[in-house]
Amino acid sequence: MSHYDPILAAVSVSIGSMSVGFSAAYTSPALASLDSPGSTLNVTEEQKSWVGSLMPLSALTGSILGGYLIDALGRKMVILLCGPPFIVAWLLIGSAVNIGMIYAGRVLGGLCVGLLTLTLPVYLSEAIQPEIRGILGLLPTTIGNLGILVCYLVGSYVNWWVLAYVGTLIPFIFATMMCFVPETPRWYISKDRVDDARSSLQWLRGSTSDVEYELEAIVMNYEATCQVKTSIKEIFTRSNARPFLLSAGLMLIQQLSGINAVIFYTVSIFEMAGSTIDGHISTIIVGVVNLLATLVANALIDKLGRKILIYISSGLMVVSLLSLGTFFHLKEQVEAAARDSAADNSTLVAVNSTTVDTGAELVEQLSWLPLVSFMIYVIAFSLGWGPIPWLFMGEALPAKVRGPAASLVTALNWSCTFIITKTFPGLVEALGPSYVFFLFSGIMVIGTLYSIFLVPETKGKTLEEIEDELSGRKMLRNRKISTISGLNMK
């Protein structure tokens, strides 16, 4: 069997994740250049916070709409249709003559981000066979992080509007590539288009493969599933509430860790730190580390288990956030002492000046600490709290309510992303960066306890075993797993 066709499909779909990563990272270099002396626009701090937060707010809407669209139009069509509006969004931003055009571009792009983050994993899970689904399933996360790195890299050399024009290239590429891959066989079956499903499956598995057994399994699984009626209320029944709440809790902690504040405002944070390393160079280093750490996590997640990686991730994130908070606290104290010294006319002014000079020298000597802490933070997040909440959601949510429950959990994720990115600049201004990072570290301590005492290990368990464990049912089922389709056959 040739794996060329499923690889082409997975790569085509995953380039959509590159657009998501590029869009998420855009504000970090863009906001820095918006403040530059040669900028054609003058924006306030409040306006900059909206530039960062409008994308996740719109993505929340897109993810809710996507639940209907992927069933009505198809997985491929939704991904394909995201291309043109994403291009228009970047053109609006690149040609902006006022802040309203940037807002409009971020809203339109955010809708596409929400649709893509919901649709991409659905397409891959339905299109790729189990033998290579694990490897190809890593592509969206990896290529998404590549999009972040590309944005950081290009953004270090060009201003905000040129960077927006560069962003138009990625949706053009993935939309073009999606024209050549088929719709998923399972969507065709849901529309009673068996011949189209057979053709799609033949394309994905190779022309020499016998797809009849897998096609029959897909038909049987759909016929069994469509007999089950689901509703939002059923998510909160006794057997379904625990896995839903565990998934929602993991997503909540993931976002309250501050990761999107770090991604959206990386350059600004390094500028606040007064780092001697160029802020753009620092973001590129962070982007490279993020990409490499994701690859490591993907290699380890089925060897060490989910909980071990969460423990390692939590510990490293707490340490890195505490070190960032401590650095900023020291810097704030030195700056406050300098202001007091400048206003002090007493005989202690010489002593105060000496103390300020000593503190300033220490801060300068520690100018490397923000970058190192950021690297540890990003590595730690990519090892555990980045991928595992999404993985756990797919593993733990019961089959009967998986669709609507996943929509609610995804909506919660984007809601928290919006809140964090919108409030981060204001929190920094009100509390100071040190206390904001101390707050994030405290949340990660809670996250560690949450994962230790409440979250079960899912490594090596079938979805049925996980569902039985979380619902409190005894594992009395006797199923055999098709080695071709991976579907449960009674």
Stockholm file with secondary structure:
# STOCKHOLM 1.0

chainA/1-490         MSHYDPILAAVSVSIGSMSVGFSAAYTSPALASLDSPGSTLNVTEEQKSWVGSLMPLSALTGSILGGYLIDALGRKMVILLCGPPFIVAWLLIGSAVNIGMIYAGRVLGGLCVGLLTLTLPVYLSEAIQPEIRGILGLLPTTIGNLGILVCYLVGSYVNWWVLAYVGTLIPFIFATMMCFVPETPRWYISKDRVDDARSSLQWLRGSTSDVEYELEAIVMNYEATCQVKTSIKEIFTRSNARPFLLSAGLMLIQQLSGINAVIFYTVSIFEMAGSTIDGHISTIIVGVVNLLATLVANALIDKLGRKILIYISSGLMVVSLLSLGTFFHLKEQVEAAARDSAADNSTLVAVNSTTVDTGAELVEQLSWLPLVSFMIYVIAFSLGWGPIPWLFMGEALPAKVRGPAASLVTALNWSCTFIITKTFPGLVEALGPSYVFFLFSGIMVIGTLYSIFLVPETKGKTLEEIEDELSGRKMLRNRKISTISGLNMK
#=GR chainA/1-490 SS CCCHHHHHHHHHHHHHHHHHHHHHHTHHHHHHHHTSTTCSCCCCHHHHHHHHHHHHHHHHHHHHHHHHHHHHTCHHHHHHHHHHHHHHHHHHHHTCSSHHHHHHHHHHHHHHHHHHHHHHHHHHHHHSCHHHHHHHTTHHHHHHHHHHHHHHHHHTTSCHHHHHHHHTHHHHHHHHHHTTSCCCHHHHHHTTCHHHHHHHHHHHHCTTSCCHHHHHHHHHHHHHHTTSCCCGGGGGSHHHHHHHHHHHHHHHHHHHTTHHHHHHTHHHHHHHHTCSSCHHHHHHHHHHHHHHHHHHHHHHHHHHCHHHHHHHHHHHHHHHHHHHHHHHHHHHHHHHHHHHHHHCCSTTHHHHHHHHHHHHHHHHHTTTHHHHHHHHHHHHIIIIITTHHHHHHHHHSCGGGHHHHHHHHHHHHHHHHHHHHHHHHHHHHHHCHHHHHHHHHHHHHHHHHHHHHTCCCCTTCCHHHHHHHHHTCCCCCCCEECTTTCCEEC
#=GC SS_cons         CCCHHHHHHHHHHHHHHHHHHHHHHTHHHHHHHHTSTTCSCCCCHHHHHHHHHHHHHHHHHHHHHHHHHHHHTCHHHHHHHHHHHHHHHHHHHHTCSSHHHHHHHHHHHHHHHHHHHHHHHHHHHHHSCHHHHHHHTTHHHHHHHHHHHHHHHHHTTSCHHHHHHHHTHHHHHHHHHHTTSCCCHHHHHHTTCHHHHHHHHHHHHCTTSCCHHHHHHHHHHHHHHTTSCCCGGGGGSHHHHHHHHHHHHHHHHHHHTTHHHHHHTHHHHHHHHTCSSCHHHHHHHHHHHHHHHHHHHHHHHHHHCHHHHHHHHHHHHHHHHHHHHHHHHHHHHHHHHHHHHHHCCSTTHHHHHHHHHHHHHHHHHTTTHHHHHHHHHHHHIIIIITTHHHHHHHHHSCGGGHHHHHHHHHHHHHHHHHHHHHHHHHHHHHHCHHHHHHHHHHHHHHHHHHHHHTCCCCTTCCHHHHHHHHHTCCCCCCCEECTTTCCEEC
//
